[in-house]
């Protein structure tokens, strides 16, 4: 008689666990070659808006090239380039130029540094103090450029168009009796130094190098003032966009007050105590204190005969009946103190 034997059931095959997917695995893979320009001679190359998107970029070993990066980047290094024309869109971090010579450049960045460079002409916008090291024949001017995407690229890079220390150069390795840097002539033309690209790749980029179109306000920086009279105008945050008001005021002054020179601009945050220290004698002090708590303030200095009158007149023309909070120096004597107080405070914020 047979017997029945029971067999234990085979354990169900365990399902294989799906591999874990992390956030960094979902990111698009970056090919460094897409963000490098190297070993070129006699070529016009670069990137159009929307093709760099905040990545790091490298430019190296190029000779007699025209290089245009019409986009914002994280950092950019430029090494061993000779006789090149280079445009860089806004850079969130630093531009570091090493072992380059006879180049003409247009840069906008948070930090600027050169090492072992010779004869570099640079139209510059730099949020901090530019530094040169072991470099000679360096010449600087204010950044002057426009294309439609540029202003939004400044915002994407976290840079204010009002914060530009282009002429406040620090020479890390000065040589006694020698001057390794200077300023370009005020009448130098951008297009003579950095001609617009004509190749098919850049035909869609609508470029202007005219001063009135520049995204960055063109300031005189450290050039000598032509008058003993200056005026400080400060636009506070409020119901009306103070950046827009400041831009309209600058445009109006350029049209109506040709005798007044724009010396410097600055966008900074201020606490109530900061406002009291800088504007302590103003009759509208508490109004300024409240407005400063709503966002950054924008300070603008003009210099020239009758600059106080011209600034007051054009502030009124721009503001009109809008509920804007604006400080304007009352007199030439007060303006001298205003400018010192405001920009000394702003310089402390940079440190």
C-alpha positions in Angstrom: 0.0 0.0 0.0 1.4 3.2 -1.0 1.9 6.2 1.3 1.2 9.8 0.7 4.2 12.0 1.2 3.7 15.7 1.6 6.3 18.0 0.2 6.8 21.5 1.7 5.7 24.2 -0.7 8.5 25.9 -2.5 9.0 29.4 -1.1 7.7 32.0 -3.5 10.5 33.6 -5.3 11.2 36.9 -3.6 10.6 39.9 -5.8 13.8 41.7 -6.7 13.9 45.1 -5.1 14.0 48.0 -7.6 17.2 49.9 -7.3 16.9 53.1 -5.4 16.9 56.3 -7.4 18.4 59.3 -5.9 17.7 63.0 -6.8 21.2 63.3 -8.3 20.5 60.3 -10.6 17.7 62.2 -12.2 19.8 65.1 -13.2 20.9 65.4 -16.8 24.4 64.2 -17.2 26.8 67.1 -18.0 29.5 66.6 -20.6 32.5 68.9 -19.7 33.2 69.2 -23.5 29.9 71.1 -23.9 31.3 73.7 -21.5 34.8 74.0 -22.7 36.4 76.1 -25.5 40.0 75.1 -26.1 42.9 74.8 -28.6 41.4 77.1 -31.2 43.0 79.6 -33.6 41.4 82.3 -35.8 37.8 81.3 -35.0 34.6 82.9 -33.8 32.9 80.6 -31.3 30.8 80.6 -28.2 27.3 79.9 -26.7 23.9 81.5 -27.3 21.4 82.3 -24.5 20.0 79.2 -22.8 22.9 76.8 -23.6 25.1 77.3 -20.5 22.4 77.8 -17.8 24.7 78.4 -14.8 27.3 75.7 -15.4 31.0 76.1 -14.9 32.9 77.0 -18.1 36.5 76.7 -19.3 38.3 78.7 -22.0 41.9 77.8 -22.7 44.8 77.8 -25.2 43.0 80.0 -27.8 44.8 82.4 -30.2 43.3 85.3 -32.2 39.7 84.1 -31.5 36.4 85.9 -30.9 34.6 84.1 -28.0 31.1 85.0 -26.9 29.3 83.4 -24.0 25.8 84.9 -24.1 24.5 83.2 -21.0 25.0 83.1 -17.3 27.5 80.7 -15.7 28.7 79.6 -12.3 32.4 80.3 -12.7 34.7 80.7 -15.7 38.5 80.2 -15.9 40.5 81.5 -18.9 44.0 80.2 -19.3 46.8 80.8 -21.9 44.8 82.8 -24.4 46.6 85.3 -26.7 45.1 88.1 -28.8 41.5 87.1 -28.2 38.3 89.1 -27.9 36.1 87.6 -25.1 32.6 88.4 -23.9 31.1 86.7 -20.9 27.6 87.0 -19.7 26.9 87.2 -15.9 28.9 84.9 -13.7 27.5 84.0 -10.3 31.0 83.4 -8.8 34.4 84.2 -10.1 36.3 84.9 -13.4 39.9 83.8 -13.1 42.2 84.8 -15.9 45.7 83.3 -16.0 48.7 83.6 -18.3 46.8 85.6 -21.0 48.1 88.5 -23.0 46.9 91.0 -25.6 43.2 90.3 -25.0 40.1 92.6 -25.0 37.2 91.5 -22.8 33.8 92.3 -21.5 32.9 90.5 -18.1 30.1 90.7 -15.5 30.9 88.7 -12.3 30.8 88.5 -8.6 34.6 88.2 -8.3 37.4 89.1 -10.8 41.0 88.0 -10.6 44.0 87.9 -12.9 47.4 86.3 -12.5 50.4 86.5 -14.8 48.6 88.5 -17.4 49.8 91.2 -19.8 48.0 93.9 -21.7 44.3 93.1 -21.0 41.6 95.7 -21.8 38.5 94.9 -19.8 35.0 96.4 -19.8 34.0 95.2 -16.3 31.1 94.8 -14.0 32.2 93.3 -10.7 30.2 93.1 -7.4 33.3 93.0 -5.3 36.7 94.6 -5.5 38.6 93.3 -8.6 42.0 91.9 -7.9 45.1 91.6 -10.2 48.2 89.7 -9.3 51.6 89.6 -11.1 49.8 91.3 -14.1 50.9 94.4 -16.1 49.3 96.7 -18.7 45.8 96.1 -17.4 43.2 98.7 -18.5 39.6 98.9 -17.3 36.3 100.5 -18.3 32.7 100.2 -17.2 30.7 97.2 -18.6 28.5 98.5 -21.6 26.4 95.9 -23.4 22.8 94.8 -24.1 20.9 91.9 -25.5 17.3 91.1 -24.5 18.1 88.1 -22.2 21.0 89.9 -20.4 19.0 91.5 -17.5 17.3 88.3 -16.6 20.7 86.5 -16.7 22.0 89.0 -14.1 19.1 88.0 -11.9 19.7 84.3 -12.5 23.3 84.8 -11.4 22.3 86.7 -8.3 24.0 90.0 -9.4 22.6 93.5 -9.1 23.1 95.8 -12.1 23.6 98.6 -9.6 26.6 97.0 -7.8 29.7 97.6 -9.9 33.2 98.2 -8.6 34.9 98.2 -12.0 37.5 100.9 -11.2 38.3 100.0 -7.6 41.2 97.7 -8.5 43.4 96.1 -5.9 46.9 95.1 -7.1 48.0 92.2 -4.9 51.6 92.4 -6.1 52.4 96.1 -6.6 55.9 97.0 -7.9 57.3 100.2 -6.4 57.5 103.0 -8.9 55.3 101.2 -11.5 51.6 101.3 -12.2 50.4 97.9 -13.5 46.8 99.1 -14.2 44.9 102.1 -15.4 41.6 103.2 -16.9 40.7 103.1 -20.6 39.9 106.4 -22.3 36.4 107.6 -21.7 35.8 108.0 -25.5 36.9 104.4 -26.3 34.2 102.6 -28.3 33.2 99.1 -27.3 32.8 97.9 -30.9 36.4 98.9 -31.7 37.6 96.6 -28.9 35.0 93.9 -29.1 33.3 93.8 -32.6 29.9 92.2 -32.7 29.9 88.6 -34.0 28.8 88.1 -37.6 28.8 84.3 -37.9 25.5 82.5 -38.4 25.5 81.0 -34.8 24.9 84.4 -33.3 22.5 86.0 -35.8 19.6 85.6 -33.4 21.3 87.6 -30.6 20.2 91.2 -30.7 23.2 93.1 -29.5 23.6 96.8 -28.7 26.8 98.4 -27.4 25.3 101.9 -27.2 25.7 103.5 -23.9 22.0 104.4 -23.6 21.0 100.7 -24.0 23.5 99.2 -21.5 21.9 97.0 -18.9 24.6 98.2 -16.4 24.5 102.0 -15.6 27.7 103.5 -17.0 29.5 105.2 -14.1 32.7 107.3 -14.0 33.9 105.2 -11.0 37.2 106.5 -9.6 37.7 109.1 -12.4 38.2 112.7 -11.0 35.0 114.6 -10.4 34.5 117.6 -12.6 32.6 119.7 -10.0 32.6 120.4 -6.3 28.8 119.7 -6.3 27.4 116.2 -6.0 23.9 114.9 -5.1 22.8 111.6 -3.5 19.4 110.1 -4.5 18.2 107.0 -2.7 15.2 104.9 -3.9 13.6 102.9 -1.1 11.5 99.7 -1.5 7.8 100.3 -1.5 4.5 99.9 -3.4 6.4 101.0 -6.5 9.3 98.9 -7.8 12.4 100.9 -6.7 14.6 99.2 -9.4 12.2 100.4 -12.1 12.1 103.9 -10.7 15.9 104.0 -10.4 16.2 102.9 -14.1 13.7 105.5 -15.2 15.5 108.2 -13.2 18.9 107.3 -14.7 17.4 107.4 -18.2 15.7 110.8 -17.5 19.0 112.3 -16.2 20.8 111.1 -19.3 18.3 112.9 -21.4 17.8 116.1 -19.4 20.9 116.6 -17.4 23.9 116.2 -19.8 26.1 118.3 -17.5 25.7 115.9 -14.6 27.9 112.8 -14.5 26.9 109.5 -13.0 29.6 108.6 -10.5 28.4 105.4 -8.8 25.4 103.3 -7.9 24.8 100.8 -5.1 22.0 98.4 -4.1 22.2 97.3 -0.5 20.1 96.2 2.4 19.8 98.4 5.5 18.4 97.9 9.0 16.5 100.5 10.8 19.6 101.4 12.8 21.6 101.6 9.6 19.1 104.1 8.2 19.2 106.2 11.3 23.1 106.4 11.2 23.2 107.3 7.5 20.1 109.6 7.3 20.0 110.7 11.0 19.1 114.4 10.3 16.4 113.8 7.8 12.8 115.0 8.7 11.5 111.9 7.1 13.7 109.5 8.9 11.1 107.2 10.3 9.5 106.9 6.9 12.8 105.8 5.5 13.3 103.3 8.4 10.0 101.6 7.6 10.7 101.6 3.8 14.1 100.0 4.3 12.5 97.0 6.1 10.6 96.2 2.9 13.7 95.5 0.8 17.1 96.8 -0.5 17.7 100.4 -1.2 19.3 101.9 -4.3 21.7 104.8 -4.0 22.8 107.0 -6.9 25.5 109.7 -7.0 25.6 112.4 -9.6 28.3 115.1 -9.9 28.2 118.4 -11.7 27.1 122.0 -11.5 23.5 122.2 -10.3 23.3 118.5 -9.8 21.2 118.9 -6.7 18.6 120.9 -8.6 18.7 118.6 -11.6 18.3 115.5 -9.5 15.3 116.9 -7.5 13.6 118.0 -10.7 14.0 114.7 -12.4 13.1 112.6 -9.4 9.8 114.6 -9.3 9.3 114.0 -13.0 9.8 110.2 -12.7 7.9 109.7 -9.4 5.0 112.1 -10.1 2.1 111.2 -7.8 3.3 107.6 -7.2 3.5 106.5 -3.6 7.3 106.2 -3.7 9.8 106.8 -1.0 12.9 108.7 -2.3 15.6 110.6 -0.5 17.4 113.5 -2.4 20.1 115.7 -1.0 18.7 119.1 0.1 21.8 121.2 -0.8 25.4 120.8 -2.1 26.7 121.1 1.4 24.4 118.4 2.7 25.1 116.2 -0.4 28.8 115.9 0.4 28.0 114.4 3.8 25.2 112.3 2.3 27.5 110.7 -0.3 30.2 110.0 2.3 27.8 108.5 4.8 26.0 106.3 2.3 28.9 104.9 0.3 31.1 104.4 3.4 28.4 102.3 4.8 28.0 100.5 1.4 31.7 99.8 1.3 31.6 98.3 4.8 28.9 95.9 3.6 31.4 94.6 0.9 33.9 93.5 3.5 
